[in-house]
Amino acid sequence: MDGDKNNKEGIDLSGALNDSSSRVKFEEDQYTRRSYYPETPKIIQWVMKYSGGLVKDEKQASYVLVGFAVLAIIVFLMVIFSGRSEIPPPPPTPFEEKNF
């Protein structure tokens, strides 16, 4: 701390980055070739391809996939919970089994 008080001249860094040979220099072409978003998923491409022209972009394809998932879950729950709600009949008594 005492060294800071005694050092009155300070350090001038205003031109330090102008002549830096260690900086990475990018060409303008590199920015145009790279895309921020990754490639479109294959399932979305498949939905757009086989929709017959109804799905025109990736956003619509994602809505179709979400709707399909919700529909599949609803059908699954209906199948699970629509089992027989009737009470099964009691087993026959030994007297009823004999047919005379």
C-alpha positions as CSV (number, residue, x, y, z in Angstrom):
1,M,0.0,0.0,0.0
2,D,2.8,2.4,0.8
3,G,4.2,1.7,-2.7
4,D,0.9,3.0,-4.2
5,K,1.2,6.3,-2.3
6,N,4.8,6.8,-3.4
7,N,4.1,6.0,-7.1
8,K,2.7,9.3,-8.4
9,E,3.2,8.9,-12.1
10,G,0.7,6.1,-12.8
11,I,0.5,3.8,-15.8
12,D,-0.8,4.9,-19.2
13,L,-2.6,2.0,-20.9
14,S,-4.4,4.1,-23.6
15,G,-2.3,2.8,-26.5
16,A,-1.6,-0.7,-25.2
17,L,-4.2,-2.5,-27.3
18,N,-3.5,-0.6,-30.5
19,D,-0.2,-2.4,-31.3
20,S,-0.9,-5.7,-29.7
21,S,0.5,-8.6,-31.8
22,S,-1.2,-11.2,-29.6
23,R,-4.7,-10.1,-30.5
24,V,-6.7,-12.5,-32.7
25,K,-7.7,-10.9,-35.9
26,F,-10.8,-12.1,-37.7
27,E,-11.7,-11.7,-41.2
28,E,-15.2,-10.4,-42.0
29,D,-16.0,-13.7,-43.8
30,Q,-15.7,-15.7,-40.7
31,Y,-18.6,-13.9,-39.1
32,T,-20.9,-14.4,-42.0
33,R,-20.2,-18.2,-42.3
34,R,-21.0,-18.8,-38.6
35,S,-24.5,-18.9,-37.4
36,Y,-25.6,-18.3,-33.8
37,Y,-28.3,-21.0,-33.9
38,P,-27.4,-24.6,-34.6
39,E,-28.7,-26.5,-37.5
40,T,-32.4,-27.2,-37.7
41,P,-33.2,-30.5,-35.9
42,K,-34.0,-33.4,-38.2
43,I,-37.4,-34.0,-36.7
44,I,-38.5,-30.4,-37.5
45,Q,-37.1,-30.8,-41.1
46,W,-39.1,-34.1,-41.4
47,V,-42.3,-32.4,-40.2
48,M,-41.8,-29.6,-42.7
49,K,-41.0,-32.0,-45.5
50,Y,-44.0,-34.4,-45.0
51,S,-46.7,-31.8,-44.0
52,G,-47.7,-31.3,-47.6
53,G,-46.9,-27.6,-47.5
54,L,-49.0,-26.9,-44.5
55,V,-46.0,-26.3,-42.2
56,K,-43.9,-23.5,-43.7
57,D,-41.3,-22.7,-41.1
58,E,-39.5,-24.1,-38.0
59,K,-41.8,-22.3,-35.5
60,Q,-44.9,-23.9,-37.0
61,A,-43.2,-27.3,-37.0
62,S,-42.3,-27.0,-33.3
63,Y,-46.0,-26.1,-32.6
64,V,-47.1,-29.2,-34.5
65,L,-44.7,-31.4,-32.5
66,V,-45.8,-29.9,-29.2
67,G,-49.5,-30.5,-30.2
68,F,-48.7,-34.0,-31.1
69,A,-47.0,-34.7,-27.8
70,V,-50.0,-33.2,-25.9
71,L,-52.4,-35.3,-27.9
72,A,-50.4,-38.5,-27.3
73,I,-50.4,-37.8,-23.6
74,I,-54.1,-37.3,-23.5
75,V,-54.8,-40.5,-25.4
76,F,-52.4,-42.4,-23.2
77,L,-54.2,-41.1,-20.0
78,M,-57.6,-42.0,-21.5
79,V,-56.5,-45.5,-22.2
80,I,-55.0,-45.9,-18.7
81,F,-58.0,-44.5,-16.8
82,S,-60.8,-45.9,-19.0
83,G,-60.3,-49.4,-17.8
84,R,-63.3,-51.4,-16.7
85,S,-65.1,-49.5,-14.0
86,E,-67.6,-52.4,-13.4
87,I,-67.2,-54.6,-10.4
88,P,-66.5,-58.1,-11.6
89,P,-69.2,-60.7,-10.8
90,P,-68.5,-62.9,-7.8
91,P,-67.2,-66.4,-8.6
92,P,-69.9,-69.0,-8.9
93,T,-70.8,-71.1,-5.8
94,P,-70.3,-74.9,-6.0
95,F,-74.1,-75.4,-6.2
96,E,-74.4,-73.2,-9.3
97,E,-71.6,-75.1,-11.1
98,K,-73.7,-78.3,-11.2
99,N,-76.2,-78.3,-14.0
100,F,-78.7,-81.0,-13.4
